[in-house]
Amino acid sequence: MDLYFITGNQDKLVEVQSILPQVKQLDIDLPEIQEIDAKKIIEAKLEAALHHAKENVVVEDTSIYFDCLNGLPGPLTKWFQKTIGNEGLFKIVSLLGNDKAQAKSIVGYAKNDKEIYFFEGVISGSIVEPRGEHGWGWDPIFLPDGNPKTFAEMSFEEKNQFSMRKLAFARLKDFLNKAN
């Protein structure tokens, strides 16, 4: 079975292929609706992706959710990053006095236009002053619980041992194995 992961990010593709080696990349731009509910964003992306591949498409949304902002920035993380960056995100959390956060990956899989499934991976942690050179996005400010390093201070192999994306894609892999 061909399985198509919609991404232009080579690092994400490598991470996903370490879990699902059979995944093929489709590097296409999909419209991304603005919405607080990540599942609605993923569903819209899957519908658009099915115009390019008629079945077995996978998309994901990985975001950071701050306790002090009732879950924001969540699926709006990209826009927060573009406007205030990691320093701004850290300052907000510091000013509000609650650094707790969750990093979430939600993977959407469409077997076809009638069968859509969601798989979630969550890592709890805290927001710290930016540090580290690896990764992308908010990796420099996310410190997973029980770990002395931010995601940006970890090697790819270290991060992939327990990343939220790995957890979500492992759940997809289990689902696909049971379906076959």
TAHUWO-V817309 format. One record per residue. N is the residue number from 1. RES is the residue in three letters. PHI is phi in radians with two decimals (NA if undefined). D_CENTER is the distance of its C-alpha to the mean C-alpha in whole Angstrom. Layout:
# TAHUWO-V817309
n->N res->RES phi->PHI d_center->D_CENTER
n->N res->RES phi->PHI d_center->D_CENTER
This chain:
# TAHUWO-V817309
n->1 res->MET phi->NA d_center->24
n->2 res->ASP phi->-1.40 d_center->22
n->3 res->LEU phi->-2.22 d_center->18
n->4 res->TYR phi->-1.94 d_center->17
n->5 res->PHE phi->-1.74 d_center->13
n->6 res->ILE phi->-1.54 d_center->13
n->7 res->THR phi->-2.84 d_center->11
n->8 res->GLY phi->-1.83 d_center->14
n->9 res->ASN phi->-1.64 d_center->12
n->10 res->GLN phi->-1.09 d_center->14
n->11 res->ASP phi->-1.12 d_center->12
n->12 res->LYS phi->-1.10 d_center->9
n->13 res->LEU phi->-1.04 d_center->12
n->14 res->VAL phi->-1.06 d_center->14
n->15 res->GLU phi->-1.07 d_center->11
n->16 res->VAL phi->-1.19 d_center->11
n->17 res->GLN phi->-1.18 d_center->15
n->18 res->SER phi->-1.22 d_center->16
n->19 res->ILE phi->-1.79 d_center->15
n->20 res->LEU phi->-2.18 d_center->16
n->21 res->PRO phi->-1.02 d_center->18
n->22 res->GLN phi->-1.38 d_center->20
n->23 res->VAL phi->-1.12 d_center->17
n->24 res->LYS phi->-1.93 d_center->18
n->25 res->GLN phi->-1.56 d_center->16
n->26 res->LEU phi->-2.08 d_center->17
n->27 res->ASP phi->-1.67 d_center->17
n->28 res->ILE phi->-2.27 d_center->17
n->29 res->ASP phi->-1.43 d_center->17
n->30 res->LEU phi->-1.91 d_center->16
n->31 res->PRO phi->-1.11 d_center->17
n->32 res->GLU phi->-2.11 d_center->14
n->33 res->ILE phi->-1.19 d_center->16
n->34 res->GLN phi->-1.66 d_center->16
n->35 res->GLU phi->-2.80 d_center->15
n->36 res->ILE phi->-1.35 d_center->15
n->37 res->ASP phi->-1.50 d_center->14
n->38 res->ALA phi->-1.04 d_center->10
n->39 res->LYS phi->-1.13 d_center->12
n->40 res->LYS phi->-1.19 d_center->15
n->41 res->ILE phi->-1.11 d_center->12
n->42 res->ILE phi->-1.11 d_center->11
n->43 res->GLU phi->-1.05 d_center->15
n->44 res->ALA phi->-1.13 d_center->16
n->45 res->LYS phi->-1.12 d_center->14
n->46 res->LEU phi->-1.10 d_center->15
n->47 res->GLU phi->-1.02 d_center->19
n->48 res->ALA phi->-1.18 d_center->19
n->49 res->ALA phi->-1.12 d_center->17
n->50 res->LEU phi->-1.18 d_center->20
n->51 res->HIS phi->-1.36 d_center->23
n->52 res->HIS phi->-1.75 d_center->22
n->53 res->ALA phi->-2.32 d_center->22
n->54 res->LYS phi->-1.27 d_center->23
n->55 res->GLU phi->-2.77 d_center->22
n->56 res->ASN phi->0.97 d_center->19
n->57 res->VAL phi->-1.89 d_center->16
n->58 res->VAL phi->-2.29 d_center->12
n->59 res->VAL phi->-2.31 d_center->10
n->60 res->GLU phi->-2.54 d_center->6
n->61 res->ASP phi->-2.28 d_center->4
n->62 res->THR phi->-2.04 d_center->2
n->63 res->SER phi->-2.49 d_center->6
n->64 res->ILE phi->-1.97 d_center->9
n->65 res->TYR phi->-2.14 d_center->11
n->66 res->PHE phi->-1.64 d_center->15
n->67 res->ASP phi->-1.06 d_center->18
n->68 res->CYS phi->-1.19 d_center->20
n->69 res->LEU phi->-2.02 d_center->19
n->70 res->ASN phi->0.92 d_center->19
n->71 res->GLY phi->1.79 d_center->15
n->72 res->LEU phi->-1.27 d_center->15
n->73 res->PRO phi->-1.34 d_center->13
n->74 res->GLY phi->0.89 d_center->10
n->75 res->PRO phi->-1.13 d_center->9
n->76 res->LEU phi->-1.65 d_center->12
n->77 res->THR phi->-0.90 d_center->11
n->78 res->LYS phi->-0.94 d_center->11
n->79 res->TRP phi->-1.33 d_center->15
n->80 res->PHE phi->-1.07 d_center->15
n->81 res->GLN phi->-1.05 d_center->14
n->82 res->LYS phi->-1.18 d_center->17
n->83 res->THR phi->-1.62 d_center->20
n->84 res->ILE phi->-2.10 d_center->20
n->85 res->GLY phi->1.14 d_center->18
n->86 res->ASN phi->-1.15 d_center->17
n->87 res->GLU phi->-1.06 d_center->20
n->88 res->GLY phi->-1.12 d_center->21
n->89 res->LEU phi->-1.10 d_center->18
n->90 res->PHE phi->-1.08 d_center->19
n->91 res->LYS phi->-1.09 d_center->23
n->92 res->ILE phi->-1.03 d_center->22
n->93 res->VAL phi->-1.07 d_center->21
n->94 res->SER phi->-1.10 d_center->24
n->95 res->LEU phi->-1.13 d_center->26
n->96 res->LEU phi->-1.48 d_center->25
n->97 res->GLY phi->1.30 d_center->25
n->98 res->ASN phi->-2.43 d_center->22
n->99 res->ASP phi->-1.66 d_center->20
n->100 res->LYS phi->-1.23 d_center->18
n->101 res->ALA phi->-2.66 d_center->14
n->102 res->GLN phi->-2.24 d_center->11
n->103 res->ALA phi->-1.74 d_center->8
n->104 res->LYS phi->-2.20 d_center->6
n->105 res->SER phi->-2.03 d_center->4
n->106 res->ILE phi->-2.06 d_center->6
n->107 res->VAL phi->-1.81 d_center->8
n->108 res->GLY phi->-1.94 d_center->11
n->109 res->TYR phi->-2.16 d_center->14
n->110 res->ALA phi->-1.99 d_center->17
n->111 res->LYS phi->-1.15 d_center->20
n->112 res->ASN phi->-2.81 d_center->22
n->113 res->ASP phi->-1.29 d_center->22
n->114 res->LYS phi->-1.83 d_center->24
n->115 res->GLU phi->-2.05 d_center->21
n->116 res->ILE phi->-2.15 d_center->18
n->117 res->TYR phi->-2.28 d_center->16
n->118 res->PHE phi->-2.15 d_center->13
n->119 res->PHE phi->-2.40 d_center->11
n->120 res->GLU phi->-2.11 d_center->9
n->121 res->GLY phi->-2.22 d_center->8
n->122 res->VAL phi->-2.29 d_center->9
n->123 res->ILE phi->-2.17 d_center->11
n->124 res->SER phi->-1.51 d_center->14
n->125 res->GLY phi->-3.03 d_center->15
n->126 res->SER phi->-2.44 d_center->17
n->127 res->ILE phi->-1.74 d_center->17
n->128 res->VAL phi->-2.20 d_center->19
n->129 res->GLU phi->-1.04 d_center->21
n->130 res->PRO phi->-0.94 d_center->19
n->131 res->ARG phi->-2.77 d_center->20
n->132 res->GLY phi->1.85 d_center->19
n->133 res->GLU phi->-2.07 d_center->19
n->134 res->HIS phi->-1.64 d_center->16
n->135 res->GLY phi->1.28 d_center->13
n->136 res->TRP phi->-2.71 d_center->12
n->137 res->GLY phi->0.98 d_center->11
n->138 res->TRP phi->-1.56 d_center->11
n->139 res->ASP phi->-0.90 d_center->11
n->140 res->PRO phi->-1.19 d_center->15
n->141 res->ILE phi->-1.90 d_center->15
n->142 res->PHE phi->-1.77 d_center->13
n->143 res->LEU phi->-1.93 d_center->16
n->144 res->PRO phi->-1.10 d_center->15
n->145 res->ASP phi->-0.93 d_center->18
n->146 res->GLY phi->1.37 d_center->20
n->147 res->ASN phi->-2.14 d_center->19
n->148 res->PRO phi->-1.41 d_center->22
n->149 res->LYS phi->-1.97 d_center->19
n->150 res->THR phi->-1.25 d_center->16
n->151 res->PHE phi->-1.00 d_center->13
n->152 res->ALA phi->-1.27 d_center->15
n->153 res->GLU phi->-1.61 d_center->18
n->154 res->MET phi->-1.63 d_center->17
n->155 res->SER phi->-1.26 d_center->18
n->156 res->PHE phi->-0.96 d_center->15
n->157 res->GLU phi->-1.13 d_center->17
n->158 res->GLU phi->-1.10 d_center->17
n->159 res->LYS phi->-1.10 d_center->13
n->160 res->ASN phi->-1.26 d_center->13
n->161 res->GLN phi->-1.13 d_center->15
n->162 res->PHE phi->-2.56 d_center->13
n->163 res->SER phi->-1.14 d_center->9
n->164 res->MET phi->-1.11 d_center->7
n->165 res->ARG phi->-1.15 d_center->6
n->166 res->LYS phi->-1.05 d_center->9
n->167 res->LEU phi->-1.06 d_center->10
n->168 res->ALA phi->-1.15 d_center->9
n->169 res->PHE phi->-1.24 d_center->10
n->170 res->ALA phi->-1.13 d_center->13
n->171 res->ARG phi->-1.17 d_center->14
n->172 res->LEU phi->-1.09 d_center->14
n->173 res->LYS phi->-1.03 d_center->16
n->174 res->ASP phi->-1.02 d_center->18
n->175 res->PHE phi->-1.07 d_center->19
n->176 res->LEU phi->-1.15 d_center->20
n->177 res->ASN phi->-1.12 d_center->22
n->178 res->LYS phi->-1.26 d_center->24
n->179 res->ALA phi->-1.31 d_center->24
n->180 res->ASN phi->-1.64 d_center->26
